[in-house]
């Protein structure tokens, strides 16, 4: 959900920040479930065509050249539909 929400809401100068293993984060030993290991993290969808559109209420969709991102805030679900450029 985190990557989809970021893609739906990011501005031109946004940066996605992930966990950093360091002195302040030594209590977390297992990062195996973290999203950074997902192949999706390495995809380049391009520059968004515009802002996200809300329709119906609570469902936000944003179009990229190589994907369409949908975030449903009411059901806490998302979809990233990859397309060809």
Steps between C-alpha positions, in 0.01 A plus 500: 500500500787738579640514149155543342408781741830672425446472124144634530593803709861593425596845384775579250767519770382217730738234625396158624696431818538144621630349818870545561686248709715702734575582862150638559331197343692207649193358674364378165681183398269358234451707186387203287144628464599854413381641167852589384544137401204520262581515126240780480747725680724496193235579236503832317147608412605839363370846587133514604260640238330712768367492854302210641127509432252400772208302361303351664545646848815372668643336187795684345641422156813646344629426152865458409642422154571141604241437774167596650498522880178466701471537877171418673508668840165354608608139454873558554586335170707604200580400144794584278416400143812506289460610139734520205634842405 
